């Protein structure tokens, strides 16, 4: 859904631990060259497209996403990076 935003080049979603829900949504976003966006702007974009309980609790802007040789996003690497932050 986020990759449909006009400023977003690519995006991916992972689940992260949440104290009350068990798991929450985190989005990693790479913006198109020369574009700027805020977390609030992307959350506002969710209003008409997602039910409130599906909204991300975190949005992280990155320059790139880890990928395989064929260009598939390595979500396991993103999960590992998130786990390192909590340890």
N, C-alpha and C positions, 0 to 999 in steps of 0.2 A: 504494500500500500504506500509506503514512504517513497519508493522509487518512482511513483506517479507524480510526486511533487515537482514542480518545474525547476526548482533549484538543486534537486538531489540527483547525483550521477548514479550512485548505488547505495543500497542499504541492506542490512540483514538483522535478524532478530534472534536472540537466545533467551533462555530462561535463567534467571538468577535466584538465589535463595532469598526468601522474604520471611520475616519473623511471624507474621500473622497468616498470610495466604499460603505459605509453603514455597511458592515460586511466583516470581513476578517477571514482567517483560522488560528487556533492555534492548534498545535499538542502537546499532552502530551505523552512522551515516557518513558518506563521502559526498561532499558538495561538488557541483560542477565548477570548473575553473572560473575564478573571478566572482563567484557568488558568496554571499554571507547569509546566514540564517541563525535564528535563536531557538532554544529549546521551546520557549513559549509559542513561537510561530509554528513549529511542527506539531505541538500539542493542539493548537487551535485547528490545524488542518485535520486532526483526528475527529473533531467534533461531529462532522457530518458523515464520516466514513466508518467509524468503529463505535461499538457499545463502550460505555465508560469503563467497564471492568476489563476491557481488552487494551486500554491505553497503556503505553509504556510508563514504567516508574522512573526509568533513566534513559537518557539519550546521550550518546557519546559521539562527538564529531571527530573524524579521523581523516588523515591524508590518503590512506589506502586501507584495504582489507587484506588479510593473509589469504593467499589462493594457492590452489594446486597448479600443476603445469598446464592443465587444460582450462584454467580460469574459474574453477568452482571455489566458492568461499569456504575456508577451513574454519567452520564453527567450533570444532573441538579445540583449536588453538585459542580462539576468543574465550571459550569457557575456561581453559587452563589459565589464561591471563587474569580472568575475573577471580578465579579461586586463589591465585597467588595474592591478590589484593586483600582477601579476607583472612589469610593466615598470618 
